[in-house]
Amino acid sequence: MTQGPAVAALREFAGSARLAQALTLIAVGLAFSTHAVRSLIGWPGLLAALTALIALCGVSLVARWRAVEWYGILPLTILVFVGWCAASVIWSATPARSAAGVAYLVAFTVLGIYVALMRDTIQIVRAFGDVLRFLLVVSLALEVLSGVLLDLPIVFLGIEGDIASLGPIQGVFGSRNLLGFVALIALLTFVIEWRTKSVQRGRAIASVVIAGISLLLTGSPTTWIALGAALVAALALYGLRRAAPATRWNWQAALLGIGIIGIISAWLLRIRIIEILDARAEFDVRLDVWRELSRYLNQNPLQGWGFVGPWPDRIPYTWIELATGRPHGSALSAYIDAYFQVGVIGAVLFVALLGIALARSWLLASTRRSVVYTWPALMLVVLVVTSFAESFALLEGGWMLLVVCAVKAARDMSWRDALAQARSAAGG
């Protein structure tokens, strides 16, 4: 049967690169602006937007199905971790809420996979750069409106209007720590844009300044620690990329040893570091939450209480909030959150997902010529470090960013491809 002009045009549009670009921008924008969307149109509006976006991504993916190289694309670590989270519905204390939490996680997993499959790394960097640039500009504009022009808080967005006293500010993200996290990944993204000359020099410099100002005004100690780790990682990659290939593995081993020593030293000096960063209050809050969590971990240490994602108003989460005297949306640590919700097995799977993705992206960043390969590695360094004090890597934009980086790293460095090549060589 011959297709009509309208059907042919629709199929061509569904499989076009322009639609994939637009959907990528919308996916990144929605993932990192969920707080603002919920504040404006509530959970039903956010879920409707998310459902419609996934449907459009599905149409686009089907239209471009033959152009996608599927072999070795999806990391087993993502599939196993999400599968274990889905299985936790069976033993969850709140099965209906767990099913909703797993569906929410799967939704952002699908968006992350779509972005990673449809766009090259440089295109992904540009998409993140454009979206985060817009969100930071809007955040600063609203902070100025609230704190300088009106001198009133914007309650429904959670903006307190403290920019006149140099912060802390929250922007459209609802908390200073989340704004700090977004400003940090934006800063690193803008630098990569600058280095790859994918945007004009003036725009790149202005973007870096905006991200730097946003980061400073958040006053987030967690972000400062993550920034320090990212700078150290960037310097290490800079040296490795210029080392002779014959000596690069020796330098990798030396850096690994230095990194282990640095982690041990940071742990031993943690109290002093907290005092220097003036983070005693934030650390005490986390300590209270983790102390209360430990009382319930002993009841379900292996499988956890069931994956729920953002904490619901359900037992045992309400008990923890009552004991600590304040509401919490997470365990304030992705590792502890994974341990509490999906047990020891889930926590090990989550650490394996982060670790394998970081190892792959690090090796790619240190061996490939283009500087754009350093972007996934630096994003994962920020996620790994931030996950000690925040649960962003398990939620919405942070989780989607993790999925994007893990899929891109697996696509360029798959152990299945390496095994197939080794078998071919052996057969030859």
BELLIN-V902041 format. One line per field, one symbol per residue. burial: + if it has 24 or more other ideal C-beta (glycine too) atoms within 12 Angstrom, else -. A space follows every 50 residues. Layout:
# BELLIN-V902041
burial->???
This chain:
# BELLIN-V902041
burial->-------------+----++++++++++++++++++++-------+--++ --++-++--++-++---+----+++-++--+++++++++-++++--++++ ++++++++++++++++++++++++++++++++++++++++-++++++--- ---+--+++++++---++++++++++++++++++++++++++++++-++- ---+--++++++++++++++++++++++++-+++-++--++--------- ++--+------------------+--+-+--++-++++++-++--++--+ --++++++++++---++--++--+---++++++++++++++++-+++-++ +-++++++++++++++++--++++++++++++++++++++++++++++++ ++++++++++++++--------------
